[in-house]
Amino acid sequence: MRTYGTESYWLDTPDGKGAVNYALRKPLGVVGVIAPWNLPLLLLTWKLAPALACGNCVVAKPSEETPSTATLLAEVMHEAAFPGRLQRGARLRARIGGRVHHHAPEVNGVTFTGETTTGARS
């Protein structure tokens, strides 16, 4: 059986009962990453790094207003022979966000940062 890295910590709750928070780091498969126009590189890398580090394939959908950020990041990763799998889709505008979200079970996880109305449609 393969073991995965975990970490846990105790959290005090307002009701006084407390809770244990933990993270289980194992690959999900395909992860959809939908990033906003503001802070495009920062939020994209915050989402990509843990997903790729856990061994997932990532489908990244940057904002249609800032697609060159994701393009440059993908080029740098390719030139550095980064050992992960990244697909980028920006030209399809908001349609790809819906496609990433609604292709379960092919997409095993989605991380979304963006407009409330877009999130409500998903």
C-alpha positions as CSV (number, residue, x, y, z in Angstrom):
1,M,0.0,0.0,0.0
2,R,1.3,3.4,-0.9
3,T,1.4,6.0,1.9
4,Y,1.0,9.7,1.3
5,G,2.3,12.7,3.2
6,T,-0.1,14.1,5.7
7,E,0.0,16.9,8.3
8,S,-2.6,17.8,10.9
9,Y,-3.2,20.4,13.5
10,W,-5.7,21.2,16.2
11,L,-8.1,24.1,15.7
12,D,-10.1,25.8,18.5
13,T,-13.7,26.4,17.5
14,P,-16.1,28.9,18.9
15,D,-18.3,26.2,20.5
16,G,-15.2,25.0,22.5
17,K,-15.3,21.5,21.1
18,G,-12.3,22.0,18.7
19,A,-11.5,20.2,15.5
20,V,-8.6,18.4,13.8
21,N,-7.7,19.7,10.4
22,Y,-5.6,17.5,8.1
23,A,-4.3,17.4,4.6
24,L,-3.9,14.2,2.6
25,R,-1.5,14.7,-0.3
26,K,-2.3,12.2,-3.1
27,P,-3.0,12.7,-6.8
28,L,-6.6,13.1,-7.9
29,G,-6.0,12.7,-11.7
30,V,-7.1,15.7,-13.7
31,V,-7.5,19.1,-12.0
32,G,-9.1,22.1,-13.5
33,V,-7.6,25.4,-12.5
34,I,-9.6,28.6,-13.3
35,A,-7.8,31.8,-12.5
36,P,-8.9,35.4,-12.5
37,W,-7.6,38.5,-14.4
38,N,-6.2,40.2,-11.3
39,L,-2.9,38.7,-10.0
40,P,-2.9,36.2,-12.9
41,L,0.6,34.8,-12.3
42,L,0.3,34.7,-8.5
43,L,-3.0,32.9,-8.3
44,L,-2.2,30.6,-11.2
45,T,1.0,29.4,-9.6
46,W,-0.7,29.1,-6.2
47,K,-3.1,26.7,-7.8
48,L,-0.7,24.9,-10.2
49,A,2.1,24.2,-7.8
50,P,0.3,21.9,-5.3
51,A,-1.7,20.2,-8.0
52,L,1.3,19.4,-10.1
53,A,3.4,18.5,-7.0
54,C,0.9,15.9,-6.1
55,G,1.1,14.3,-9.5
56,N,-2.0,15.6,-11.2
57,C,-2.5,16.6,-14.8
58,V,-3.7,20.2,-14.8
59,V,-6.0,22.0,-17.3
60,A,-5.5,25.7,-16.7
61,K,-8.0,28.3,-17.8
62,P,-6.6,31.8,-17.2
63,S,-8.7,34.9,-17.6
64,E,-9.3,35.8,-21.3
65,E,-8.0,39.3,-20.3
66,T,-4.6,38.0,-19.2
67,P,-3.9,34.8,-21.3
68,S,-0.2,35.7,-22.1
69,T,0.7,35.1,-18.4
70,A,-0.3,31.5,-18.6
71,T,1.3,31.1,-22.0
72,L,4.6,32.4,-20.8
73,L,4.5,30.2,-17.7
74,A,3.8,27.2,-19.8
75,E,6.7,28.1,-22.1
76,V,9.1,28.4,-19.2
77,M,7.9,25.1,-17.7
78,H,8.4,23.4,-21.1
79,E,11.9,24.9,-21.6
80,A,12.8,23.8,-18.0
81,A,11.6,20.3,-18.8
82,F,9.2,20.5,-15.9
83,P,8.1,17.0,-15.1
84,G,4.4,17.8,-14.9
85,R,1.5,17.9,-17.4
86,L,-0.1,21.3,-18.1
87,Q,-2.8,22.1,-20.7
88,R,-3.8,25.7,-21.2
89,G,-7.0,26.9,-22.6
90,A,-7.7,30.7,-22.9
91,R,-9.2,31.4,-26.3
92,L,-12.5,29.6,-25.5
93,R,-13.3,32.4,-23.0
94,A,-15.7,31.4,-20.2
95,R,-16.9,28.3,-22.1
96,I,-13.9,26.3,-21.1
97,G,-14.5,27.0,-17.4
98,G,-17.9,25.4,-17.7
99,R,-16.4,22.5,-19.7
100,V,-13.7,21.9,-17.0
101,H,-16.3,22.0,-14.3
102,H,-19.0,19.8,-16.0
103,H,-16.7,17.0,-17.3
104,A,-16.9,14.8,-14.2
105,P,-15.7,12.2,-13.8
106,E,-12.9,13.1,-16.3
107,V,-12.0,16.2,-14.2
108,N,-11.4,15.0,-10.6
109,G,-11.0,18.4,-9.0
110,V,-11.6,22.1,-9.8
111,T,-10.1,25.2,-8.2
112,F,-11.9,28.4,-9.1
113,T,-11.2,32.1,-8.3
114,G,-13.4,34.6,-10.0
115,E,-16.6,36.4,-10.3
116,T,-19.5,35.3,-8.1
117,T,-22.0,35.1,-11.0
118,T,-19.6,32.8,-12.9
119,G,-19.2,30.6,-9.8
120,A,-23.0,30.4,-9.3
121,R,-23.4,29.2,-12.9
122,S,-21.1,26.3,-12.2
